Amino acid sequence: MDRYRTHNCGELRKSNVDERVRLAGWVNSIRDHGGVIFIDLRDHYGITQIVTDDDSLLKGIGREYVISVEGVLRQRSEDTVNSKIATGEVEVLIDSLTVLSTSLSQLPFEIGESTMTREDIRLKYRFLDLRNPSVHENIVMRSRIISQLRRKMEELGFMEIQTPILTSSSPEGARDYLVPSRKHHGKFYALPQAPQIFKQILMASGFDKYFQIAPCFRDEDSRADRSPGEFYQLDFEMAFATQEDVFRVAEEVLYDTFTKFSEKRVSPPPFRRIPYAECMLNYGTDKPDLRNPLVIRDLTDFFMDVDFAPFKNRPVRGIVAPNCAGMPRSFFERMLNFATGIGMKGLGYISVLTGMELKGPIVKFLSAEKQQELIHLLGLKEDDTLFFICDTPKLVDNLAGQIRKELGERLDIIDRDSFEMCFITDYPMYGINEDTGAIEFTHNPFSMPQGEMKALNEMNPLDIKAYQYDIVCNGVELSSGAVRNHRPDVMVKAFEIAGYTEEDIKSKFPALYTAFHYGTPPHAGMAPGVDRMVMLLTEQENIREVIAFPMNANAEDLLLGAPGPVSETQLREVHIRIR
């Protein structure tokens, strides 16, 4: 018989009855029923009930002690079966017990209730928090999802290649984590924000299909769907590939993964392709939640000949909310409070009453003909309410997107039983920096502009679109990607428009610039976020719930105490002085 266990705490069944078994695990609970003592023994796999009438066996035993027990498996009586656990039809009548490790009697929180504890306490005692079966299962699910992703990529012919963790600093959009060099005085490594340059160089090196579960490091502020410090992505790149080639891989991998690990409906391939400009107009965001059926309509032209001062010479958006006209007054008051809370001056609306009568403060500014035109333009029906959003061109789409989202939530019309995927395409290559007024890249600077050199030479930079794309699921951005720029002449011109010289490129991206001069195939790829995939599939609201050892929202590791001070000797070794 094995020293600690012959079976785990999740596998014993009626078919094992009368077998002599040995189990090991944590004491989950102890119950004394008048001389008969029951213990729920817990391990990675589940819980098994053990029982004894010899209280001397359990003398001094407490919760969270680690023990090994031995005895005979027996069937529970029908009235004591526990249908909530897999082993609920059996129990072990023990005749020996060995304490393998003790625990302090005062726990910082109840294991089964850890998710209701303050996060700073949970993270400080993360080893206890992870014992909670619901938290534990998130990490198990993460492992299974990553295994599935690896199998799928290999099935599709991709080769897993690791890229360096210590690399050079490069301007990729977020702050770098810097690592001082001991051997090279005054010089620093950087942790990679993404394997971007390395994977492009792999394509230049003759590898055809690369992937890895890649760690990425960005010194960014935390959000519910963004972990500070590090995150992981399914990074992949393909040589001799177009945007559609990348989409087909992403569709197959994501559809298979989401259908494997969820009972919810998953939008089947091909996923919707939504151009960026259309997406911003219709949904007010480039991360649309397509489970929400509401669509934003552009009413700017409609109001051009309407004498309503607040809408004069400004963009106007409208959202038709079905079955809303009969909502209580408090509903509209709460929507108004929300609107003013996000910076709007008000929230106008028109309701459609019985007989298609329009009611609302704006109606008096509309002639009978304009009212009928509005009804036909938007396909209004009885009990609809049309909400209006008007602001500057810079703000109106974002505000409309927030109103759309809030209406979806308050009207409870979001389909909670589905995963709706889409690609956002045709991002603008360039934009205007609000502080300096200069032209800058809006997305990945290594993307290929649509039209390549011809577009760069002949078009207004602000009209140039790039072969850049995101994949979005239920309003969460899973991935960014692009068809890459593989030509040095196009690279130089593209960066020149954004204010960089060829010498800047040589100094900031020397390896990529050099590689492009030795024959590089067209290539494209993307990198869906692993943490966000797991977060969606486990239906967690916060990404830290699916990371084994996360930092808190303030980028602190409360378990190990990072960041923390280091000795003066360590600082001298890497030539650092604290100012």
C-alpha positions in Angstrom: 0.0 0.0 0.0 1.2 3.5 -0.9 2.7 5.4 2.1 0.3 8.3 2.0 -2.7 7.3 -0.1 -4.0 4.6 -2.4 -6.8 6.8 -3.8 -7.5 10.5 -3.9 -10.4 12.2 -2.2 -12.5 12.4 -5.3 -12.4 9.0 -6.8 -14.0 6.4 -4.4 -17.4 5.0 -5.4 -19.8 2.2 -4.5 -17.7 -0.1 -6.7 -14.9 0.3 -4.2 -17.0 -0.7 -1.1 -15.2 -3.2 1.3 -11.8 -2.2 -0.1 -9.1 -1.2 2.4 -8.0 2.3 1.4 -5.7 5.0 2.5 -6.4 8.7 1.9 -4.5 11.9 2.6 -5.5 15.5 2.6 -6.7 18.5 4.6 -9.3 18.4 7.4 -12.1 20.4 5.9 -14.5 20.0 8.8 -15.0 18.0 11.9 -18.5 17.0 13.3 -19.2 15.1 16.5 -22.5 13.3 16.4 -22.7 11.9 19.9 -19.6 9.7 20.0 -19.5 9.1 16.2 -17.1 11.6 14.6 -17.1 12.6 11.0 -14.4 14.4 9.1 -14.6 15.8 5.5 -11.2 15.2 4.1 -10.2 17.4 1.2 -7.5 17.3 -1.5 -7.0 18.6 -5.0 -9.5 16.1 -6.4 -12.5 16.4 -4.0 -13.9 15.5 -0.6 -14.4 12.1 1.1 -16.2 11.6 4.4 -14.3 9.6 7.0 -15.8 8.3 10.2 -14.7 6.8 13.5 -16.2 6.1 16.9 -12.7 6.1 18.5 -12.2 9.7 19.6 -8.6 9.0 20.7 -7.7 8.8 16.9 -8.7 12.4 16.5 -7.3 13.8 19.7 -5.8 17.3 19.0 -6.8 17.3 15.3 -8.0 20.6 14.0 -9.2 22.1 10.7 -6.6 22.4 7.9 -4.4 19.8 9.5 -2.9 17.5 6.9 -3.5 13.9 7.7 -3.3 10.4 6.3 -5.9 7.9 7.3 -6.5 4.2 6.6 -9.6 2.1 6.9 -12.4 0.2 5.0 -14.7 1.9 2.6 -18.4 1.3 3.3 -21.6 2.4 1.7 -23.6 5.2 3.4 -27.2 4.5 4.5 -29.7 5.9 2.1 -30.7 8.8 4.4 -27.1 10.0 4.8 -26.1 10.1 1.1 -24.7 13.5 0.1 -25.6 14.1 -3.5 -23.6 17.4 -3.6 -20.2 15.6 -3.8 -19.0 12.8 -6.1 -18.1 10.5 -3.3 -21.4 11.1 -1.4 -22.6 7.5 -1.4 -19.6 6.2 0.5 -17.4 6.8 3.6 -14.3 5.4 5.1 -14.4 3.8 8.5 -10.9 4.5 9.7 -8.8 2.6 12.2 -5.5 4.6 11.9 -4.6 8.2 11.4 -1.2 10.0 11.0 -0.8 13.7 11.3 1.5 14.9 8.5 1.3 18.7 9.3 -0.5 20.9 11.8 -2.3 24.2 11.3 -2.8 27.3 13.5 -6.2 27.1 15.0 -7.2 30.7 14.2 -7.5 30.9 10.4 -7.6 34.4 8.8 -10.8 33.5 7.0 -13.0 30.4 6.5 -11.7 28.5 3.5 -15.1 28.0 1.9 -15.9 31.7 2.3 -12.6 33.2 1.2 -14.1 35.0 -1.9 -16.2 37.1 0.6 -13.0 38.2 2.4 -11.2 41.5 1.7 -8.9 41.1 -1.3 -5.7 42.2 0.6 -6.3 39.4 3.2 -7.0 36.9 0.4 -3.8 37.8 -1.4 -1.6 37.8 1.7 -2.8 34.3 2.5 -3.2 33.2 -1.1 -2.2 29.6 -0.3 -5.3 29.4 1.9 -7.5 31.2 -0.6 -6.5 28.7 -3.3 -7.7 25.9 -1.1 -11.3 27.2 -1.6 -12.7 24.7 -4.2 -14.3 27.5 -6.3 -11.0 29.4 -6.5 -9.0 26.2 -6.9 -11.2 25.2 -9.9 -10.4 28.5 -11.7 -6.7 27.6 -11.8 -7.5 24.0 -12.8 -9.7 25.4 -15.6 -6.9 27.7 -16.7 -4.5 24.7 -17.0 -7.0 22.8 -19.1 -7.7 25.7 -21.4 -3.9 26.3 -22.0 -3.5 22.6 -22.7 -6.3 22.8 -25.2 -4.8 25.9 -26.9 -1.5 24.2 -27.3 -3.0 21.0 -28.7 -5.1 23.1 -31.2 -2.1 25.2 -32.4 0.0 22.1 -32.9 -2.9 20.4 -34.8 -2.9 23.4 -37.1 0.8 23.1 -37.8 2.2 25.7 -35.5 5.6 25.3 -33.8 6.1 26.5 -30.2 9.2 28.6 -29.8 10.2 30.6 -26.7 11.4 34.1 -27.1 13.6 36.0 -24.6 12.4 37.5 -21.3 15.5 39.9 -20.9 15.5 42.1 -24.0 15.9 45.7 -25.0 13.6 48.6 -24.2 11.4 49.8 -27.2 8.6 52.3 -27.5 5.6 50.0 -27.8 2.9 52.0 -26.0 3.3 51.1 -22.3 6.0 51.6 -19.7 8.7 49.0 -19.6 9.9 47.1 -16.6 13.6 47.8 -16.6 16.3 45.4 -15.3 19.8 46.9 -14.5 22.8 45.1 -15.9 25.6 44.1 -13.5 28.2 43.5 -16.3 27.4 46.6 -18.4 27.6 49.7 -16.2 24.6 52.1 -16.7 22.8 49.9 -19.1 19.4 48.1 -18.7 17.5 45.2 -20.0 13.7 45.5 -20.4 11.0 42.8 -19.9 9.1 42.3 -23.1 5.8 44.1 -23.5 5.1 41.4 -26.1 7.2 39.1 -28.3 6.4 41.5 -31.3 9.9 42.0 -32.7 11.1 38.5 -32.0 8.2 36.8 -33.7 8.7 39.0 -36.8 12.3 38.0 -36.8 11.3 34.4 -36.6 9.3 34.9 -39.8 12.4 36.5 -41.4 14.4 33.4 -40.1 12.4 31.0 -42.2 9.9 29.6 -39.6 6.5 29.2 -41.1 4.0 29.1 -38.2 5.1 30.1 -34.7 3.2 30.2 -31.4 3.8 30.4 -27.7 1.9 31.0 -24.5 3.8 34.2 -24.0 4.3 36.2 -20.8 4.1 39.9 -21.4 5.2 42.7 -19.0 3.7 46.2 -19.0 3.8 48.7 -16.2 0.2 49.7 -16.5 -2.6 50.5 -14.1 -4.9 47.7 -13.1 -8.5 47.2 -14.4 -11.0 44.5 -13.9 -9.9 42.8 -17.1 -6.2 43.8 -16.9 -3.6 42.6 -14.5 -0.9 45.0 -13.5 2.6 43.7 -14.2 2.3 40.6 -16.3 -0.2 38.7 -18.4 -0.2 35.8 -20.9 -1.3 35.6 -24.5 -1.6 33.0 -27.2 0.9 34.7 -29.4 1.1 33.4 -33.0 2.5 34.5 -36.4 2.3 33.1 -39.9 4.5 33.6 -42.9 3.0 34.2 -46.4 -0.3 35.0 -44.7 -3.1 37.5 -45.2 -5.6 39.0 -42.7 -8.1 36.4 -43.6 -5.6 33.6 -43.0 -5.1 34.8 -39.4 -8.9 35.1 -38.9 -9.5 31.5 -39.9 -6.9 30.3 -37.4 -8.3 32.5 -34.6 -11.9 31.5 -35.4 -11.1 27.8 -35.3 -9.0 28.0 -32.1 -11.4 30.2 -30.2 -14.6 28.5 -31.3 -13.3 25.1 -30.4 -12.0 26.3 -27.0 -15.1 28.2 -26.0 -17.5 25.4 -27.0 -15.3 22.8 -25.2 -15.3 24.7 -21.9 -18.7 26.3 -21.9 -22.4 25.2 -22.4 -23.2 28.7 -23.7 -23.9 29.3 -27.3 -20.7 30.5 -29.2 -21.1 32.6 -32.4 -20.0 30.2 -35.1 -17.3 31.0 -37.7 -17.0 33.2 -39.6 -17.2 35.8 -36.9 -18.6 39.2 -37.9 -16.1 41.7 -39.4 -16.9 45.2 -38.4 -14.8 48.1 -39.7 -13.6 50.5 -37.0 -15.5 53.6 -38.2 -18.7 51.6 -38.5 -18.1 50.1 -35.1 -17.6 53.4 -33.4 -20.8 54.8 -35.0 -23.0 51.8 -34.3 -21.8 50.8 -30.9 -19.8 53.8 -29.5 -16.7 51.7 -28.8 -14.2 49.5 -30.6 -15.0 46.7 -28.0 -18.7 46.2 -28.7 -20.8 43.7 -26.7 -22.9 42.2 -29.4 -25.1 40.4 -26.9 -26.8 43.8 -26.5 -29.2 44.2 -29.4 -29.3 48.0 -29.2 -27.6 49.9 -32.1 -26.7 53.6 -32.3 -28.1 55.6 -35.2 -26.6 58.8 -36.7 -29.4 61.4 -36.7 -27.2 64.4 -37.5 -28.6 64.9 -41.0 -32.2 64.4 -39.8 -31.8 67.4 -37.4 -30.1 69.7 -39.9 -33.4 71.4 -40.7 -34.9 71.2 -37.2 -35.0 74.4 -35.2 -33.7 72.9 -31.9 -30.7 74.8 -30.6 -29.0 72.1 -28.6 -28.7 70.0 -31.7 -27.6 72.7 -34.1 -24.3 72.1 -36.0 -23.4 69.2 -33.7 -23.4 65.4 -34.3 -26.6 63.7 -32.9 -27.0 60.0 -32.1 -30.1 58.1 -31.3 -30.8 54.8 -29.6 -34.1 53.0 -29.9 -35.0 51.1 -26.8 -37.9 48.6 -27.3 -40.6 48.1 -24.7 -39.4 51.1 -22.8 -42.1 53.8 -23.1 -44.1 52.2 -20.3 -41.2 52.2 -17.8 -41.8 54.1 -14.6 -40.7 57.7 -14.3 -37.9 56.5 -11.9 -36.3 54.6 -14.8 -35.9 57.8 -16.9 -34.7 59.7 -13.9 -32.0 57.1 -13.2 -30.9 57.2 -16.9 -30.7 61.0 -16.7 -28.5 60.7 -13.5 -26.3 58.3 -15.3 -26.0 60.5 -18.3 -25.0 63.6 -16.3 -22.6 61.4 -14.3 -20.6 60.6 -17.4 -20.5 64.3 -18.5 -23.6 64.8 -20.6 -25.6 67.9 -20.1 -28.9 65.9 -20.3 -30.6 63.0 -22.0 -33.5 63.8 -24.3 -35.9 61.2 -25.4 -39.1 60.6 -27.3 -41.6 57.8 -26.4 -44.0 56.1 -28.9 -47.4 55.8 -27.3 -50.5 53.8 -28.4 -51.5 54.8 -31.9 -48.0 55.8 -32.8 -48.3 59.2 -30.9 -44.9 60.6 -30.1 -44.4 62.2 -26.7 -41.4 64.1 -25.2 -40.0 67.6 -24.8 -38.3 67.4 -28.3 -41.6 66.5 -30.1 -42.8 70.1 -30.2 -39.8 71.0 -32.4 -40.8 68.4 -35.0 -43.4 69.0 -37.6 -46.0 66.3 -38.4 -44.0 65.5 -41.5 -40.7 65.3 -39.5 -42.3 63.0 -36.9 -43.5 60.6 -39.7 -40.0 60.8 -41.2 -38.4 59.9 -37.9 -40.8 56.9 -37.4 -40.0 55.5 -40.9 -36.3 56.3 -40.7 -35.8 54.3 -37.4 -38.7 51.8 -37.8 -40.2 53.0 -34.5 -43.0 50.9 -33.0 -45.4 51.4 -30.2 -43.8 51.3 -26.7 -40.4 52.2 -28.1 -38.3 55.1 -26.6 -35.8 57.0 -28.7 -32.9 58.4 -26.6 -30.8 61.3 -28.0 -27.1 61.9 -27.4 -25.5 65.1 -28.7 -22.0 66.4 -28.0 -18.8 67.4 -29.8 -17.5 65.0 -32.6 -14.7 64.0 -30.2 -17.0 62.9 -27.4 -20.4 61.9 -28.9 -19.6 58.3 -29.9 -18.1 57.4 -26.6 -21.0 58.9 -24.7 -23.5 57.1 -26.9 -21.7 53.9 -26.3 -22.0 54.3 -22.6 -25.7 55.1 -22.8 -26.2 52.0 -25.1 -24.4 49.8 -22.5 -26.4 51.2 -19.6 -29.7 50.8 -21.4 -28.8 47.2 -22.2 -28.2 46.5 -18.5 -31.2 48.4 -17.1 -33.6 46.8 -19.6 -32.1 43.4 -19.1 -31.9 42.7 -22.8 -28.3 41.3 -22.9 -28.1 37.6 -23.8 -26.2 36.2 -20.8 -26.1 32.7 -22.3 -23.9 33.4 -25.3 -20.4 34.3 -26.4 -20.5 36.8 -29.3 -17.3 37.1 -31.2 -16.3 39.7 -33.8 -13.3 41.2 -35.5 -12.8 44.9 -35.6 -10.9 45.8 -38.8 -9.6 48.8 -40.7 -8.1 50.8 -37.9 -6.7 54.2 -38.8 -3.0 54.1 -39.2 -2.4 57.5 -37.7 -4.1 60.0 -35.4 -3.4 63.4 -33.9 -1.7 63.7 -30.5 -4.0 65.8 -28.4 -1.2 67.4 -26.5 1.3 68.2 -29.3 -1.0 68.3 -32.4 1.6 66.0 -34.1 0.7 62.9 -36.2 1.3 59.7 -34.4 0.6 55.9 -34.7 -2.8 54.9 -33.3 -2.1 51.2 -33.0 0.8 48.9 -33.8 3.6 50.8 -35.6 4.8 47.6 -37.3 1.5 47.2 -39.2 1.3 47.3 -43.0 -0.7 50.3 -44.2 -3.5 49.5 -46.6 -2.2 50.5 -50.0 1.4 50.3 -48.8 3.8 52.8 -50.3 1.2 54.3 -52.7 -1.1 55.2 -49.8 1.8 56.7 -47.8 2.9 58.9 -50.7 -0.5 60.0 -52.0 -3.1 60.0 -49.2 -3.7 62.3 -46.2 -2.2 60.3 -43.3 -5.4 60.6 -41.3 -7.3 58.8 -44.1 -4.8 55.8 -44.2 -6.1 52.6 -42.8 -3.9 49.8 -41.6 -4.2 46.0 -41.8 -4.8 46.1 -38.0 -7.6 44.2 -36.2 -8.9 43.2 -32.8 -11.0 40.3 -31.7 -13.7 41.1 -29.2 -15.9 38.8 -27.1 -18.8 40.1 -25.1 -17.3 43.6 -24.9 -13.9 42.3 -23.9 -10.9 42.8 -26.2 -9.3 39.4 -26.5 -6.6 40.3 -28.9 -4.9 42.7 -31.2 -3.1 41.7 -34.4 -2.0 42.9 -37.8 -0.6 42.1 -41.1 3.0 43.2 -40.5 5.1 45.6 -42.4 7.9 43.5 -44.0 9.4 46.0 -46.3 12.2 48.5 -45.2 11.1 51.2 -47.6 7.5 51.1 -46.4 8.7 51.0 -42.8 10.9 54.1 -43.2 8.2 56.1 -44.9 5.5 55.0 -42.3 7.7 56.1 -39.4 8.7 59.3 -41.2 5.1 60.4 -41.3 4.9 59.8 -37.5 8.0 62.0 -37.0 10.8 59.4 -36.9 13.9 59.5 -39.0 15.6 56.5 -40.6 18.3 56.9 -38.0 15.7 56.7 -35.3 14.5 53.4 -36.7 18.0 52.0 -36.9 18.7 52.9 -33.3 15.3 51.9 -31.8 14.6 48.8 -33.9 18.0 47.7 -35.2 17.4 44.0 -35.5 14.1 44.3 -37.3 15.4 47.1 -39.6 18.4 44.9 -40.5 16.4 41.7 -41.0 14.1 43.4 -43.5 17.1 44.1 -45.7 17.8 40.3 -46.1 14.5 39.1 -47.5 11.4 38.8 -45.3 8.2 37.1 -46.3 4.8 38.8 -45.9 3.6 37.8 -42.4 0.7 38.4 -40.1 -0.5 37.3 -36.6 -2.3 38.1 -33.5 -2.3 37.3 -29.7 -5.5 36.5 -27.9 -5.2 37.1 -24.1 -5.2 33.8 -22.1 -6.1 35.5 -18.8 -9.2 37.1 -20.4 -10.3 33.9 -22.1 -10.2 32.1 -18.8 -12.0 35.0 -17.1 -14.8 34.8 -19.6 -15.1 31.0 -19.5 -15.1 30.9 -15.7 -17.6 33.8 -15.6 -15.4 35.9 -13.3 -15.8 39.6 -13.0 -12.1 40.2 -12.1 -9.1 38.9 -13.9 -7.2 38.3 -10.7 -9.6 35.4 -9.9 -8.0 33.3 -12.7 -4.3 34.0 -11.9 -2.6 31.8 -9.3 -0.6 34.5 -7.7 -1.8 37.9 -8.9 -0.7 41.4 -7.8 -3.4 43.6 -6.2 -4.8 46.6 -8.0 -1.9 48.7 -6.7 0.7 46.3 -8.4 1.8 44.8 -5.1 2.5 41.1 -4.4 1.1 40.9 -0.9 2.1 37.2 -0.5 5.9 37.7 -1.1 6.1 41.4 -0.4 7.0 42.7 -3.8 8.1 45.3 -4.7 10.4 45.6 -1.7 13.7 47.1 -0.7 17.1 45.4 -1.6 20.4 45.7 0.1 23.0 48.4 -0.6 25.3 45.6 -1.8 22.8 44.5 -4.4 22.4 48.1 -5.6 26.1 48.6 -5.9 26.5 45.4 -8.0 24.2 46.8 -10.6 25.5 50.4 -10.4 22.3 51.9 -9.0 22.0 54.7 -6.5 18.6 55.6 -5.0 17.8 59.3 -5.4 
